[in-house]
Amino acid sequence: MNLPNRVFILFITSLIVLTLGAIELLPLLKVEPSLPVRPHTKTEIGTTSFPHQLHDAVGNTLIIASYPQRIVSHTLGTDEILLALCPISHIVALSAFSRDVRYSNVVDKARTIAGQTSDNVEHILSFNPDLILVASYSRVETVELLQSIGAPVFRFANFQSIADIKNNIKTIGYAIGEEQRAAVLIAQMERAIKIIRAGIPNNAVPPRIMSYTSDNYTAGSHTIFDSMVNIVGGINVVAEHGIAYHVKISEEQILAWQPDFIVTHAYQSKFAEARNQLLENPTIAASAAGKNGRIIVIDNRHFMSVSQYIVYGIKKLFDGLYPTH
C-alpha cells in the first residue's frame, strides 16, 4: 500500500472516531466509552431532529421537545447506560445506588454528579428535569404522581433478556439524541458476546446450570440469567422444568434436578463466604454440583446488571463453566 493511500485510510479512521463522539471500540468487556462534554446542534451528524416521541409498555407517550439538558435517572440501570452515552454536564441527578460499591459499576463517575434522587416527588422536581428515567420496579406512587402532573417521565419495563438490555440502551440513546453512541455501545456488547461464544469447546456437553441464592430464589425462563446461560451454551434446568421468572423453590428440587453447576452472586469481598454458605447446606452438598464443588460466584455488579455491564457477568459464567479455555 502506498503512502497516499495509508494517509487517506488514517484520515477516514480519525473522522469516524470523531463522528462517533470519540467512543473507542474497546477490547472485550471494556465497555466504558470516554465521552467528552460537547454542545449539541440540530444538524449534528448521526442524530435525528427533535422532537422525539417515546411510548412505554403501558401506552403512555412522552414527547421530548429538544436535547435533554437536565436528566434525572432514578435507577441504577439507567445510571450506568446514561454515563456511557451522555455528557456528564447533561445529568443533574442519579440514583443512590450509583454510588454503592456493592452494586454499581460507575461509582467513580457517579461521584462527580452532586444530585441524588429519592422517591420524593418534590425532591425530584427540585432538579428542574427535562427528562426523568424510571423503571417498572420504581415506586409506583412516585411514578404515577410524576405522570399526573405532566412531568417528563419515561418508565422502562422490560428486563427479561439481553435483547431487552440492548433495546433499553437504544431507547435511551434515542431519547437523549445519542443514537450513534448507543449503536456503538450495543455493537461492543455484541462483539464481546461473540468472542465469548467462540470459546465454547466444540465437543462440550451442554452444562446443566441453575441459579440459587441463600434465600431460595432461582431464575427460570424470561430472565436475563436464562439469556446468559443460553449464550454460554448451557441449559437452565429451572427453565427446563417449565418455570419462568424469578421464584422461590424448595431445596429438595435441587436434588431432584441435579444441576452440574449452581450459580450465585455476592459482593466482591464475600465470594468465598457465599460459596461456603451454599456448600454447607446439606442438600446442596449432596447435589452433583455440590459434590464436585461446582459453585460459581459472580460479582453482584455484573450478575444483577440490567446495563451493558452484564457482559462481565456472562464472561464470569463462561470462565466458571470452561476453566481450561
C-alpha positions as CSV (number, residue, x, y, z in Angstrom):
1,M,0.0,0.0,0.0
2,N,1.5,3.3,-1.0
3,L,1.8,6.3,1.4
4,P,-1.1,8.4,0.0
5,N,-3.5,5.5,0.5
6,R,-2.2,5.0,4.0
7,V,-2.7,8.6,4.8
8,F,-6.2,8.5,3.4
9,I,-7.2,5.5,5.5
10,L,-5.8,7.1,8.6
11,F,-7.8,10.3,7.8
12,I,-11.1,8.3,7.3
13,T,-10.5,6.3,10.5
14,S,-9.9,9.5,12.5
15,L,-13.0,11.1,11.0
16,I,-15.2,8.1,12.0
17,V,-13.9,8.2,15.6
18,L,-14.7,12.0,15.8
19,T,-18.1,11.5,14.3
20,L,-18.9,8.9,17.0
21,G,-18.0,11.3,19.7
22,A,-14.6,9.8,20.5
23,I,-16.1,6.4,21.6
24,E,-13.4,3.8,21.5
25,L,-14.2,0.4,20.1
26,L,-12.7,-1.0,23.2
27,P,-11.5,-4.6,23.6
28,L,-13.6,-7.4,25.1
29,L,-15.6,-6.3,28.1
30,K,-14.1,-2.8,28.3
31,V,-17.5,-1.1,27.9
32,E,-16.6,2.3,29.4
33,P,-16.5,4.7,26.5
34,S,-15.0,8.1,27.3
35,L,-17.4,10.8,26.2
36,P,-16.2,14.4,26.2
37,V,-18.7,17.1,27.1
38,R,-19.7,18.9,24.0
39,P,-22.7,21.1,22.8
40,H,-25.4,19.6,20.6
41,T,-26.7,21.1,17.4
42,K,-29.7,20.1,15.4
43,T,-27.5,19.4,12.4
44,E,-25.2,17.1,14.3
45,I,-24.3,14.0,12.2
46,G,-25.9,10.8,13.3
47,T,-28.9,12.2,15.2
48,T,-32.4,12.8,14.1
49,S,-34.0,16.2,14.7
50,F,-36.2,16.7,17.7
51,P,-38.9,16.4,18.9
52,H,-38.6,12.7,19.8
53,Q,-41.6,10.6,20.8
54,L,-41.4,7.6,23.2
55,H,-44.1,5.1,24.1
56,D,-43.8,3.0,27.3
57,A,-45.0,-0.5,27.9
58,V,-48.5,0.6,29.1
59,G,-49.1,3.1,26.3
60,N,-48.0,6.3,27.8
61,T,-46.4,8.8,25.4
62,L,-43.6,11.2,26.2
63,I,-42.7,13.9,23.7
64,I,-39.1,15.2,24.1
65,A,-39.0,18.6,22.5
66,S,-35.3,19.1,22.3
67,Y,-31.9,17.7,23.5
68,P,-32.4,17.0,27.2
69,Q,-30.0,19.1,29.3
70,R,-31.2,18.2,32.8
71,I,-31.6,14.5,33.0
72,V,-32.6,12.7,36.2
73,S,-32.0,8.9,36.4
74,H,-34.0,7.1,39.1
75,T,-32.5,3.6,38.6
76,L,-29.0,2.0,38.6
77,G,-29.5,0.5,35.1
78,T,-30.3,3.9,33.6
79,D,-27.5,5.5,35.6
80,E,-25.0,3.1,34.0
81,I,-26.3,3.5,30.5
82,L,-26.5,7.3,30.7
83,L,-22.9,7.6,31.9
84,A,-21.8,5.6,28.9
85,L,-23.8,7.7,26.4
86,C,-24.4,11.2,27.8
87,P,-22.2,14.2,28.5
88,I,-22.0,14.4,32.3
89,S,-23.0,18.1,32.1
90,H,-26.5,17.0,31.0
91,I,-27.1,14.7,34.0
92,V,-28.3,16.5,37.2
93,A,-29.1,13.5,39.4
94,L,-28.6,9.8,39.6
95,S,-30.0,7.1,41.9
96,A,-28.4,6.5,45.3
97,F,-27.3,3.0,44.1
98,S,-25.0,4.6,41.6
99,R,-22.5,5.3,44.5
100,D,-23.0,1.9,46.1
101,V,-19.8,-0.1,45.6
102,R,-21.7,-3.4,46.2
103,Y,-23.9,-2.9,43.1
104,S,-22.7,-0.1,40.9
105,N,-20.2,-0.3,38.1
106,V,-19.9,3.5,37.8
107,V,-19.1,4.6,41.4
108,D,-16.3,7.0,40.4
109,K,-18.2,8.7,37.6
110,A,-21.3,8.9,39.7
111,R,-19.5,10.8,42.4
112,T,-18.8,13.6,40.0
113,I,-22.6,14.3,39.9
114,A,-23.9,16.0,43.0
115,G,-27.5,15.2,42.7
116,Q,-29.1,12.0,44.0
117,T,-32.7,11.1,43.5
118,S,-35.2,9.8,46.0
119,D,-38.8,8.7,46.0
120,N,-39.9,12.2,47.0
121,V,-41.6,13.9,44.0
122,E,-40.8,17.4,45.2
123,H,-37.2,16.4,45.6
124,I,-37.1,15.0,42.0
125,L,-38.8,18.1,40.6
126,S,-36.3,20.3,42.5
127,F,-33.7,19.4,39.9
128,N,-35.9,21.1,37.2
129,P,-35.5,18.0,35.0
130,D,-36.4,17.9,31.3
131,L,-36.2,14.1,31.3
132,I,-36.8,11.6,34.2
133,L,-35.9,8.0,33.7
134,V,-37.6,5.4,35.9
135,A,-38.4,1.7,35.7
136,S,-41.2,-0.7,36.3
137,Y,-39.7,-1.5,39.7
138,S,-39.6,2.2,40.8
139,R,-42.1,3.2,43.5
140,V,-45.5,3.1,41.7
141,E,-46.9,6.1,43.7
142,T,-43.9,8.2,42.8
143,V,-44.1,7.5,39.1
144,E,-47.9,7.9,38.9
145,L,-47.7,11.3,40.7
146,L,-45.0,12.5,38.3
147,Q,-47.1,11.4,35.3
148,S,-50.2,13.0,36.8
149,I,-48.6,16.4,36.9
150,G,-47.1,16.2,33.4
151,A,-43.5,15.7,34.4
152,P,-41.3,14.4,31.6
153,V,-41.0,10.9,32.9
154,F,-40.4,7.7,30.9
155,R,-40.7,4.2,32.5
156,F,-38.7,1.2,31.3
157,A,-40.5,-2.1,31.8
158,N,-38.6,-4.9,30.1
159,F,-35.6,-6.6,31.8
160,Q,-36.1,-10.2,30.8
161,S,-33.2,-10.8,28.4
162,I,-30.0,-9.4,26.9
163,A,-32.1,-8.3,24.0
164,D,-34.1,-6.1,26.4
165,I,-30.9,-4.5,27.7
166,K,-29.8,-3.7,24.2
167,N,-33.2,-2.2,23.4
168,N,-33.2,-0.1,26.5
169,I,-29.8,1.3,25.5
170,K,-31.2,2.1,22.1
171,T,-34.2,3.8,23.6
172,I,-32.1,5.9,25.9
173,G,-29.8,6.9,23.0
174,Y,-32.9,8.0,21.0
175,A,-34.4,9.9,24.0
176,I,-31.2,11.9,24.5
177,G,-30.2,12.3,20.9
178,E,-27.3,10.0,21.1
179,E,-28.3,7.2,18.7
180,Q,-24.9,6.7,17.3
181,R,-23.3,6.3,20.7
182,A,-26.0,3.8,21.6
183,A,-25.4,1.9,18.4
184,V,-21.6,1.7,19.1
185,L,-22.2,0.5,22.7
186,I,-24.6,-2.2,21.5
187,A,-22.0,-3.2,18.9
188,Q,-19.4,-3.5,21.7
189,M,-21.7,-5.8,23.7
190,E,-22.4,-7.9,20.6
191,R,-18.7,-8.2,19.8
192,A,-17.9,-9.2,23.4
193,I,-20.7,-11.9,23.4
194,K,-19.5,-13.2,20.0
195,I,-16.0,-13.6,21.4
196,I,-17.3,-15.4,24.5
197,R,-19.4,-17.8,22.4
198,A,-16.4,-18.5,20.1
199,G,-14.6,-20.0,23.1
200,I,-17.2,-22.7,23.8
201,P,-15.5,-26.1,23.2
202,N,-16.8,-27.8,20.1
203,N,-17.2,-31.1,21.9
204,A,-18.6,-29.8,25.1
205,V,-21.7,-31.4,26.5
206,P,-24.1,-28.5,27.4
207,P,-23.7,-28.0,31.1
208,R,-26.9,-28.0,33.2
209,I,-27.0,-24.9,35.3
210,M,-29.2,-23.2,37.8
211,S,-29.0,-20.0,39.8
212,Y,-29.7,-20.1,43.5
213,T,-29.4,-17.8,46.4
214,S,-29.3,-18.3,50.2
215,D,-32.9,-17.1,50.4
216,N,-34.1,-19.9,48.0
217,Y,-34.6,-17.8,44.9
218,T,-33.8,-19.0,41.4
219,A,-34.3,-17.8,37.8
220,G,-36.3,-19.6,35.1
221,S,-37.2,-18.6,31.6
222,H,-37.9,-14.9,30.7
223,T,-34.9,-13.8,32.8
224,I,-31.6,-12.2,32.0
225,F,-29.9,-15.2,33.7
226,D,-31.6,-17.5,31.2
227,S,-30.2,-15.4,28.4
228,M,-26.7,-15.7,29.9
229,V,-27.0,-19.5,30.1
230,N,-28.1,-19.7,26.5
231,I,-25.2,-17.5,25.4
232,V,-22.6,-19.8,27.1
233,G,-24.1,-22.9,25.6
234,G,-25.7,-24.2,28.8
235,I,-29.1,-25.5,29.8
236,N,-31.1,-23.6,32.5
237,V,-32.5,-26.5,34.5
238,V,-35.1,-24.3,36.1
239,A,-36.5,-23.2,32.7
240,E,-36.2,-26.8,31.5
241,H,-38.8,-27.7,34.2
242,G,-41.2,-25.1,32.9
243,I,-40.6,-22.4,35.5
244,A,-40.5,-18.8,34.4
245,Y,-39.2,-15.6,36.0
246,H,-37.7,-15.3,39.5
247,V,-39.3,-17.6,42.0
248,K,-38.6,-19.3,45.3
249,I,-38.1,-23.1,45.2
250,S,-37.6,-25.8,47.9
251,E,-34.1,-27.2,48.5
252,E,-35.4,-30.7,47.6
253,Q,-35.9,-29.5,44.0
254,I,-32.1,-29.1,43.7
255,L,-31.6,-32.8,44.5
256,A,-34.4,-33.7,42.0
257,W,-32.9,-31.7,39.2
258,Q,-29.2,-32.4,39.9
259,P,-27.6,-29.4,38.2
260,D,-24.0,-29.7,37.1
261,F,-23.3,-26.1,38.3
262,I,-25.0,-23.8,40.8
263,V,-24.5,-20.1,40.2
264,T,-24.9,-17.4,42.9
265,H,-23.8,-13.8,43.4
266,A,-22.1,-11.8,46.1
267,Y,-20.2,-8.6,46.8
268,Q,-16.5,-8.9,45.8
269,S,-15.1,-9.5,49.3
270,K,-17.8,-12.1,50.0
271,F,-17.2,-14.6,47.3
272,A,-15.7,-17.3,49.5
273,E,-18.3,-16.8,52.1
274,A,-21.2,-17.1,49.6
275,R,-19.6,-20.3,48.1
276,N,-19.1,-21.9,51.5
277,Q,-22.5,-20.9,52.7
278,L,-24.1,-22.9,49.8
279,L,-21.7,-25.9,50.3
280,E,-22.5,-26.0,54.0
281,N,-26.2,-26.7,53.1
282,P,-26.5,-30.5,53.2
283,T,-28.9,-30.6,50.3
284,I,-26.6,-28.6,48.0
285,A,-23.6,-30.6,49.2
286,A,-25.4,-33.8,48.2
287,S,-26.2,-32.5,44.7
288,A,-24.0,-33.1,41.6
289,A,-22.9,-29.5,41.7
290,G,-22.1,-29.6,45.4
291,K,-20.2,-32.9,45.3
292,N,-17.9,-31.6,42.5
293,G,-17.5,-28.1,44.1
294,R,-19.1,-26.5,41.1
295,I,-20.4,-23.4,42.7
296,I,-19.9,-20.2,40.5
297,V,-20.0,-16.9,42.3
298,I,-20.5,-13.8,40.2
299,D,-20.0,-10.2,41.3
300,N,-23.3,-8.6,42.3
301,R,-22.5,-5.7,40.0
302,H,-22.4,-7.9,37.0
303,F,-24.9,-10.7,37.8
304,M,-27.6,-8.2,38.7
305,S,-26.8,-5.7,36.0
306,V,-29.5,-4.5,33.6
307,S,-27.0,-2.5,31.6
308,Q,-24.1,-3.1,29.2
309,Y,-22.1,-4.4,32.2
310,I,-23.9,-7.7,32.0
311,V,-21.2,-8.8,29.6
312,Y,-18.9,-9.1,32.6
313,G,-21.3,-11.5,34.2
314,I,-21.5,-13.6,31.0
315,K,-17.7,-13.8,30.9
316,K,-17.5,-14.9,34.5
317,L,-20.1,-17.5,33.9
318,F,-18.2,-18.8,30.9
319,D,-15.0,-18.9,32.8
320,G,-16.6,-20.9,35.6
321,L,-18.0,-23.5,33.1
322,Y,-15.0,-23.8,30.9
323,P,-12.0,-23.1,33.2
324,T,-9.4,-24.5,30.7
325,H,-10.5,-22.4,27.8
